[in-house]
Amino acid sequence: MKRRYATMLRCRFLIMPFQSFHNTWDILFIISLLHFSITVDAFSILSTTSKNTNPVLNSPDAFLSNDDHKHAPTYSFSVPLINKRPKPESFGDKFIELWNDPRPVTSLVGNDRTTVGNRITSEGESEEIPYCILSEEFDIGTELFQILLYPRGRYVSGSGSVGGIASAYLRYLPKEYGEELDVSWNLQLCVSKENTGAADGDDDMEILSISTSGGLPKSNTTWSAAMTFCHELEAVESVGRATDWGSSIWSAGEVCQGLGRICARGNITVFDKRQSGISFSFPPKGALGDVLRSSNQPLSSREFRAGEVIVPRPMEEGSIQAEKLKESFVYPGIDYRIMTMTDGNGNQLFSTSSLSSQEEKNRAKLALRPCGWKLQRQLWQRNGMTQDWPMEVDAELLANVTSTRFNRDSAIPRITAAFQREWEAYALALAVAIMPIPVALFLRTFVSLYAIPSASMEPTLLRGDVLLVEKLPGVYDRTQRGDVVLFRPPPSLTDLIASSSPQSRPISRTSLFVKRLVGVPGDKNIRLDDETREVTIDGKPSMGPNRDLCEDEPLRLIDKMLKNGKGRNVAELGEDEAYVVGDCKAVSVDSRVFGVLPKENIVGKPVARIWPLDRIQLSNKF
């Protein structure tokens, strides 16, 4: 389907600042100013064409009303994923594609945005990997959808090694501006044994595994979610509105290996279809209407919708409600998305407003997942969580204690929770912000404070430790084997982080990482033992402490990375190469994974640990 817009405006950029406004009148005043400068043509779709060819579907004849959520129709689909996204032809199409691309603009301008490296085919030939692959449009009732596959994830822009996580998204293609669809869906990626992109039955398919299942039920192969799909100008994900939605949970290596033979299949349940209107009407409807509704919804009559983000408020410490939520790892000030929802009898549900009695609403169950992979890992590791998200929570426990991101009452709990998670980083940022500029420039250039962000150096350096780091020229010349060093990430590491953490911003090449230097130029026969995960150099153990003194993370992701690690076997380090490892071999992503480190990337050494007070160390011997 091809679309052209008279003017490109993004509602999310107009809506997000409203979180800081004090009341609805402030918002309406801004909207009234914008209303006179925007024509209806800015939101009209001037041309729409569609063609449905290959999809295999099993579809009811028509939509049912939302009067009874138990009777919501479910549609099956199976579509091949073969054709890469075509290059935009007009300037407007190029602008729209660039605007919607999540990758840094600096990595796209002047480069080929359509490919992300090469793969070796089964015939031994080199083949380009498309950045995005589109399925044919397929019918769900009277509506059109499409699957988007990102073989190396949405944030990878360079070549690099084929590793990390692949992404798949479901996209809604509305026929008219203002159309909205409440749906839940599940999705599998399958690889056919024949080079056809599709297969006749399960015996001809290999279902690719996933790292997490999104909503409920949990699965090792099927991702599930629910969302209100709408036009992209009316998409605000915080209130559960999107044009396309998916996740980055498939192995990029498996997906890239199966290119040309991959298909997507699943089921879509449609709860409601409506013509909602647009944000720039009076009173506001669409995205802005939902934002206003969510910002003013009283706790006493709280309704929940699948896809929206909720924020628990502080509760009385020790209360039964607080303890039950804590058992489900639900904490005040944390953003949680409602991935899926069921009623008290286990039937799929999109909104508690479709239930007739308050008792039924209280029995509804919400499948919650924290927003952001980094936050999920923090909650997992810090609070002893031993199972994967999502967690199923009774609506009754949340009804009178949750608000939304747009509600001003959630601001302080969110800020408090952020400081509790990473107060060191926020405190350091504040200190630098109020520091005199000349002093700040000098310290930034030659001396800096570095807060340990992960468990990769435990037990030597714990998460939250603050190091005083010197970055004077020639730091490597003052470094010996066994010293702890700080270094800029090599390209192989930045590519790995970008593909394995697609929900986060791509890592900057000026960011610093901390590891222990164990291999220096001239070292030979560097080997990784698959059983112990230890590194030996010329048959001798690498220098450092006992690396068995930290715990494995639950998913043991490091084992998957080490299996294809670039530093498993190194014959000899060149004169400009080094080899670094973390003190916690169970979680550290180091030279075992990303390979040798260019010597010039080592830019700093810790000279002291200044926090916490009970672990102060005025020495560079860690």
C-alpha positions in Angstrom: 0.0 0.0 0.0 1.4 3.4 -1.0 0.6 6.6 0.9 1.3 10.2 0.3 0.7 12.9 2.9 0.3 16.6 2.2 2.0 17.4 5.5 3.9 15.2 7.9 3.1 15.8 11.5 3.8 13.5 14.4 1.2 13.5 17.2 3.5 11.9 19.7 5.8 15.0 19.6 2.9 17.3 20.2 1.5 15.1 23.0 4.5 14.1 25.0 5.2 17.6 26.4 1.7 17.8 27.8 2.9 15.5 30.7 4.3 18.6 32.3 1.3 20.9 31.9 -0.8 21.6 35.0 -4.3 21.1 33.7 -6.4 20.4 30.7 -6.9 24.1 29.8 -3.2 24.4 29.1 -3.5 21.6 26.6 -6.6 22.9 24.9 -5.0 26.4 24.6 -2.0 24.9 22.7 -4.3 22.8 20.5 -6.4 25.9 19.6 -3.2 27.7 18.4 -2.2 24.7 16.3 -5.7 24.1 15.0 -5.6 27.3 12.8 -2.3 26.4 11.2 -3.1 22.9 10.1 -5.4 22.0 7.2 -7.4 18.9 6.8 -5.2 17.9 4.0 -2.4 17.3 6.5 -4.2 14.2 7.7 -5.9 12.9 4.6 -4.6 10.0 2.6 -4.7 11.0 -1.0 -4.3 7.6 -2.6 -4.6 4.1 -1.4 -4.1 0.9 -3.3 -3.8 -2.7 -2.2 -3.2 -6.1 -3.6 -3.5 -9.4 -1.7 -1.6 -12.3 -3.3 0.0 -15.1 -1.3 -1.3 -15.1 2.3 -3.2 -18.1 3.6 -6.1 -17.1 5.8 -9.0 -18.5 7.8 -11.3 -15.6 8.3 -14.9 -15.1 9.6 -17.2 -13.2 7.2 -17.6 -10.1 9.3 -16.7 -8.3 12.5 -18.8 -8.9 15.6 -19.7 -6.1 18.0 -17.9 -5.7 21.3 -20.9 -6.3 23.4 -19.6 -9.7 24.4 -15.8 -10.1 24.5 -16.2 -13.9 24.6 -17.5 -13.8 21.0 -14.6 -11.7 19.5 -13.7 -13.3 16.2 -10.3 -14.8 15.7 -8.5 -15.0 12.3 -5.5 -17.1 11.3 -2.8 -16.0 8.9 0.4 -17.4 7.3 2.5 -15.2 5.1 5.9 -15.7 3.5 8.7 -13.1 4.3 10.8 -12.9 1.2 10.7 -9.4 -0.3 12.9 -6.7 1.1 11.3 -3.3 1.7 11.5 -1.3 -1.5 13.5 1.9 -1.7 11.4 5.1 -1.5 11.1 6.9 -4.8 9.9 10.4 -4.0 11.4 12.9 -1.7 8.3 12.7 0.6 8.6 9.0 0.9 12.3 9.2 1.6 11.6 11.8 4.3 8.9 9.6 5.9 11.2 6.5 6.0 14.1 8.5 7.5 11.7 10.1 10.0 10.4 6.7 11.2 13.8 5.0 11.2 14.9 4.4 14.8 18.6 4.3 13.9 20.9 7.3 14.5 20.6 9.8 11.6 24.4 10.1 11.5 24.6 6.4 10.6 22.1 6.6 7.8 22.9 9.8 5.9 25.2 8.9 2.9 25.0 5.2 3.7 22.9 2.4 2.3 20.0 2.1 4.7 18.5 -0.9 3.1 21.2 -3.5 4.0 22.9 -4.5 7.2 25.8 -6.7 6.3 26.2 -10.0 4.5 25.5 -13.7 5.1 26.9 -16.9 3.6 24.2 -19.0 1.9 24.0 -22.8 1.9 25.7 -22.6 -1.5 28.7 -20.8 0.0 27.9 -17.5 -1.6 27.8 -14.1 0.0 24.4 -12.4 0.1 23.3 -9.0 1.4 21.0 -9.0 4.5 18.1 -6.6 4.0 17.4 -4.2 6.9 13.7 -4.8 6.6 11.6 -7.5 4.9 7.9 -7.0 4.2 5.2 -9.6 3.8 2.4 -9.1 1.3 -0.6 -7.3 2.7 -3.2 -9.8 4.0 -6.9 -9.5 5.0 -8.2 -9.8 8.5 -11.9 -9.6 8.0 -12.3 -6.3 6.1 -9.0 -4.9 7.3 -5.4 -5.1 6.0 -2.3 -6.0 7.9 1.3 -6.7 7.1 4.3 -8.3 8.9 7.7 -6.5 9.1 10.8 -8.5 9.7 14.1 -6.9 10.8 16.7 -9.8 10.4 19.3 -8.1 12.6 17.0 -5.9 14.7 15.8 -2.4 14.2 18.8 -0.6 15.5 21.7 -2.2 13.6 23.0 0.1 10.9 26.4 -1.3 10.0 27.8 -4.6 8.8 29.6 -6.4 11.6 29.0 -10.0 12.7 25.6 -11.6 12.3 24.6 -11.9 16.0 22.1 -10.5 18.5 18.4 -10.3 18.2 16.0 -10.1 15.2 12.7 -8.2 15.3 9.2 -8.8 13.9 6.3 -6.4 13.9 2.6 -6.5 13.0 1.5 -3.4 11.1 -2.1 -2.2 10.6 -3.0 -0.5 7.2 -6.1 1.6 7.8 -8.2 2.5 4.8 -9.3 5.8 6.2 -7.8 8.3 8.7 -9.3 7.8 12.1 -10.0 4.1 11.9 -9.0 2.1 15.0 -8.9 -1.6 15.8 -8.6 -3.2 19.2 -6.8 -6.6 18.7 -4.8 -9.2 20.4 -2.5 -11.5 18.4 0.2 -14.1 18.6 3.1 -14.6 16.2 5.5 -17.3 15.2 8.4 -17.2 12.8 9.0 -20.5 10.9 11.6 -21.7 8.5 10.5 -24.1 5.7 12.8 -26.9 4.7 12.2 -26.1 1.0 13.3 -22.8 -0.5 9.8 -21.5 -1.0 9.2 -19.2 1.9 6.1 -21.2 2.9 5.2 -24.8 3.6 2.1 -27.0 3.5 2.2 -28.3 7.1 4.1 -28.4 10.4 6.2 -31.3 9.3 7.8 -29.0 6.7 8.5 -26.2 9.2 11.0 -25.4 11.9 9.5 -23.0 14.4 12.2 -20.5 15.6 12.5 -20.1 19.4 12.1 -16.8 21.2 13.7 -15.4 24.3 10.5 -14.3 25.9 6.8 -14.6 25.1 5.5 -11.0 25.5 2.1 -11.7 27.0 0.3 -14.8 28.3 0.3 -17.7 27.8 4.1 -18.1 28.1 5.8 -19.9 25.2 9.2 -20.7 23.8 8.1 -20.1 20.2 5.0 -17.8 20.2 5.0 -14.1 21.0 1.7 -12.5 22.1 0.4 -9.0 22.7 -2.6 -6.7 22.5 -2.9 -3.1 21.2 -5.2 -0.5 19.7 -4.0 -0.2 16.1 -4.5 3.1 14.4 -3.1 5.6 11.8 0.5 6.4 12.5 -0.3 10.1 13.2 -2.6 9.0 16.0 -0.1 6.5 17.6 0.9 7.1 21.2 2.3 3.9 22.7 2.0 5.0 26.3 -1.8 4.8 26.0 -1.7 1.6 24.0 -2.0 3.0 20.4 0.3 2.0 17.6 0.6 1.6 13.9 2.9 -1.4 14.2 3.9 -3.3 17.2 6.2 -6.3 17.9 9.3 -7.3 19.7 13.0 -8.2 19.3 13.1 -11.8 20.6 14.3 -14.0 17.8 17.9 -15.0 17.2 19.4 -12.9 14.4 21.7 -15.8 13.4 18.8 -18.2 12.9 16.7 -15.6 11.1 19.5 -14.6 8.8 20.4 -18.3 8.1 16.7 -18.9 7.1 16.3 -15.9 4.8 14.3 -16.8 1.7 12.5 -19.6 3.6 10.9 -17.7 6.5 7.2 -17.2 7.0 5.2 -15.6 9.7 2.0 -17.2 11.1 -0.3 -16.6 14.0 -3.8 -15.5 15.0 -5.4 -12.1 15.4 -8.5 -11.6 17.6 -10.5 -8.5 16.8 -12.4 -7.0 19.8 -13.7 -3.7 18.3 -13.5 -1.5 15.2 -14.5 2.1 15.2 -14.0 5.5 13.5 -12.6 7.4 16.4 -11.9 10.8 14.9 -8.7 12.8 15.0 -6.7 14.6 17.7 -7.1 18.0 16.1 -10.8 18.3 16.5 -12.8 19.9 19.3 -13.2 18.3 21.7 -10.0 16.2 21.0 -10.5 12.6 19.9 -8.1 10.0 18.8 -4.6 10.0 20.4 -5.0 13.3 22.2 -8.4 12.3 23.5 -7.0 9.1 24.9 -4.1 11.1 26.5 -6.6 13.5 28.2 -8.7 10.6 29.3 -5.7 8.8 30.8 -4.4 11.9 32.5 -7.7 12.6 34.3 -9.0 9.1 35.0 -10.0 8.9 38.7 -8.7 6.0 40.7 -12.1 5.1 42.1 -13.4 4.1 38.6 -10.1 2.9 37.0 -10.6 0.9 33.8 -7.8 -1.0 32.2 -7.0 -1.5 28.5 -4.6 -3.9 26.9 -1.5 -2.3 25.6 -1.5 0.8 27.8 1.2 1.7 30.3 0.3 1.9 34.0 2.3 3.3 36.9 1.6 2.0 40.5 1.6 4.7 43.2 3.2 4.4 46.6 1.2 2.3 49.0 1.2 1.9 52.8 4.3 -0.1 53.7 3.5 -3.5 54.9 -0.1 -3.5 53.8 -1.5 -6.7 52.3 -2.0 -5.0 48.9 1.6 -3.8 48.8 3.0 -7.2 49.8 1.0 -9.0 47.2 2.1 -6.7 44.5 5.7 -7.0 45.7 5.4 -10.7 45.3 4.6 -10.1 41.7 7.5 -7.7 41.3 5.2 -4.7 40.9 6.7 -1.6 42.5 5.6 2.1 42.8 7.0 4.4 40.1 7.8 1.6 37.6 6.2 1.8 34.1 4.4 -1.5 33.3 2.7 -2.3 30.0 -0.4 -4.5 30.0 0.6 -7.1 27.4 -2.5 -9.2 27.4 -5.6 -9.5 29.6 -8.2 -12.2 30.5 -11.4 -12.3 32.5 -11.9 -14.4 35.6 -12.6 -17.4 33.5 -9.5 -17.2 31.3 -11.2 -15.7 28.3 -9.3 -13.1 26.2 -10.2 -9.6 27.2 -9.2 -6.2 25.8 -10.8 -3.8 28.3 -12.4 -4.1 31.7 -15.1 -1.7 30.5 -16.6 -4.6 28.5 -17.4 -6.4 31.8 -20.8 -5.8 33.2 -20.2 -5.8 37.0 -17.5 -4.5 39.3 -16.9 -8.0 40.6 -16.1 -9.2 37.1 -13.7 -6.3 36.7 -11.9 -7.1 39.9 -11.4 -10.7 38.7 -9.8 -9.7 35.5 -6.1 -10.6 35.2 -3.4 -8.4 33.7 -0.2 -9.7 32.2 2.3 -7.0 33.1 5.8 -6.4 31.8 8.1 -3.5 32.8 8.8 -1.1 29.9 12.4 -1.4 28.7 14.7 -4.4 28.6 17.3 -2.7 30.9 14.7 -2.1 33.6 13.5 -5.7 33.4 17.0 -7.0 33.9 17.5 -4.7 36.9 14.3 -5.8 38.5 15.2 -9.4 37.8 18.7 -9.3 39.2 18.2 -7.0 42.2 15.0 -8.4 43.6 15.6 -12.2 43.2 13.1 -12.9 40.4 13.5 -16.4 39.2 10.9 -16.6 36.3 10.4 -14.7 33.1 8.0 -11.8 32.6 5.1 -11.2 32.2 3.6 -11.5 35.7 -0.1 -12.0 36.0 -1.8 -9.7 38.5 -5.4 -9.3 39.6 -7.0 -6.1 38.4 -8.4 -5.6 41.9 -4.9 -5.1 43.4 -4.2 -2.4 40.9 -7.5 -0.6 40.4 -7.1 2.1 43.1 -3.3 2.5 43.1 -2.3 3.0 39.4 -2.3 6.0 37.1 -0.7 6.6 33.7 2.5 8.3 32.4 0.4 11.3 31.5 -1.1 11.7 35.0 0.7 14.4 37.0 0.3 12.3 40.2 2.7 9.7 38.7 5.6 12.1 38.1 7.1 12.0 41.6 6.8 8.2 42.0 8.5 7.8 38.7 11.3 10.2 39.5 11.8 8.6 42.9 11.9 5.1 41.4 14.5 6.2 38.8 16.8 7.6 41.5 16.4 4.5 43.6 17.5 2.4 40.6 20.4 4.5 39.5 20.9 7.3 42.0 24.6 7.3 41.5 24.3 8.2 37.8 21.7 10.9 38.4 23.8 12.4 41.3 26.9 12.5 39.2 25.0 14.1 36.3 23.6 16.8 38.7 27.1 17.4 40.2 28.6 17.9 36.7 25.7 20.2 35.7 26.3 22.7 38.5 30.1 22.5 38.3 32.0 25.5 36.8 32.5 25.0 33.1 36.4 25.2 33.0 36.7 22.7 35.8 34.1 20.4 34.1 35.9 20.5 30.8 39.2 19.7 32.4 37.8 16.8 34.4 35.9 15.5 31.4 39.1 15.4 29.3 41.6 14.0 31.8 39.7 12.7 34.9 36.2 11.3 35.3 34.0 9.4 37.6 32.7 6.1 36.5 29.8 4.3 38.1 29.9 0.5 37.6 26.6 -0.3 35.8 26.6 -4.2 35.8 27.8 -7.3 37.5 30.5 -8.1 34.9 33.4 -7.3 37.3 32.0 -8.8 40.5 33.2 -9.5 43.1 36.1 -7.0 42.5 33.8 -4.1 41.5 30.2 -4.2 42.5 27.3 -2.6 40.7 27.1 1.0 42.0 30.8 1.3 42.9 32.1 4.7 41.8 35.7 4.8 40.4 38.0 7.8 39.9 39.5 7.3 36.5 42.5 9.0 34.9 42.5 9.4 31.2 45.9 11.2 30.6 47.6 10.5 27.2 49.6 7.3 27.0 47.6 5.4 29.5 48.3 2.0 27.8 52.0 2.5 28.3 51.4 2.7 32.1 49.3 -0.4 32.0 50.4 -3.9 33.0 48.9 -7.4 32.5 46.2 -7.9 35.1 45.3 -4.2 35.5 41.7 -3.0 35.3 41.2 -0.7 32.3 38.5 1.4 30.7 38.1 1.3 27.0 36.0 2.5 24.1 33.9 -0.3 22.5 35.3 -1.7 19.3 32.8 -1.9 16.3 32.1 -5.6 17.0 30.9 -4.7 20.5 28.7 -1.7 19.5 27.1 -3.9 16.8 26.4 -6.7 19.4 24.9 -4.3 21.9 22.7 -2.6 19.3 21.3 -5.9 18.0 20.8 -7.5 21.5 19.3 -4.4 23.2 17.0 -3.1 20.5 14.7 -1.3 22.9 17.6 0.9 24.1 19.4 3.7 22.3 22.4 2.5 20.3 25.6 2.7 22.4 28.0 5.6 21.6 31.5 4.8 20.5 32.6 7.3 23.2 31.1 5.2 26.0 33.5 3.4 28.3 33.6 -0.2 29.4 35.6 -1.7 32.3 37.4 -5.1 32.1 40.7 -6.6 33.2 43.6 -6.7 30.8 44.8 -10.4 30.5 46.4 -10.6 27.0 49.1 -8.2 25.7 50.7 -8.0 22.2 52.7 -11.1 21.4 50.6 -13.5 23.5 50.0 -16.8 21.7 47.4 -19.6 21.8 44.6 -17.8 23.6 41.8 -20.4 24.0 38.4 -20.6 25.6 37.4 -23.7 27.5 33.8 -24.5 26.6 33.1 -26.3 29.9 34.7 -23.8 32.4 34.3 -20.7 30.3 37.9 -19.8 31.3 40.5 -18.3 29.1 44.0 -19.8 28.9 47.0 -18.1 27.3 49.6 -20.5 25.9 48.2 -23.2 28.2 48.2 -21.1 31.4 45.2 -19.6 33.1 44.6 -15.9 32.4 45.6 -13.5 35.2 43.0 -12.3 37.6 40.9 -13.4 40.6 38.7 -16.5 41.0 36.0 -16.0 38.4 33.6 -18.5 39.9 32.5 -16.1 42.7 29.5 -14.7 41.0 26.1 -16.1 40.0 24.8 -17.0 36.6 21.9 -14.9 35.3 18.7 -16.9 34.9 18.7 -17.1 31.1 22.4 -17.9 30.8 22.6 -15.7 27.7 26.4 -15.6 27.9 26.5 -19.3 26.9 24.8 -18.4 23.6 27.2 -15.6 23.0 30.3 -17.6 23.8 29.2 -20.3 21.4 29.9 -18.0 18.4 32.4 -15.8 20.2 35.1 -14.1 18.2 37.7 -14.6 20.9 37.4 -18.4 21.3 40.6 -19.1 19.5 43.3 -16.5 18.9 46.6 -17.7 17.5 48.6 -14.6 18.4 47.9 -11.0 19.5 49.3 -8.4 17.1 51.4 -5.5 18.3 48.3 -3.2 18.5 45.9 -5.8 20.1 44.9 -6.7 23.6 42.6 -9.2 25.2 40.3 -8.2 28.1 37.9 -10.3 30.3 35.5 -9.5 33.2 36.0 -10.9 36.7 32.5 -12.5 36.5 32.7 -15.0 33.7 29.1 -16.0 34.1 27.8 -12.6 32.8 30.7 -10.6 31.3 30.6 -9.8 27.6 34.3 -9.4 26.9 37.0 -10.4 24.4 35.7 -14.0 24.6 32.6 -12.7 22.7 33.6 -9.6 20.7 37.2 -10.6 20.0 40.5 -8.8 20.4 40.5 -5.1 21.5 42.5 -2.5 19.6 45.2 -1.2 22.0 44.3 2.4 21.1 40.8 1.9 22.5 42.2 1.6 26.1 41.8 5.2 27.3 41.6 5.0 31.1 42.6 3.4 34.4 40.9 3.6 37.8 43.1 5.2 40.4 40.6 4.9 43.3 37.2 3.7 44.4 35.4 6.6 46.1 32.0 5.0 46.8 30.5 3.4 48.7 32.1 4.8 51.9 32.7 1.3 53.4 34.6 0.2 50.3 36.8 3.2 49.6 40.1 2.2 48.0 42.8 4.8 47.3 44.8 2.5 45.1 44.8 1.4 41.4 45.4 -2.3 42.3 42.0 -4.0 41.9 
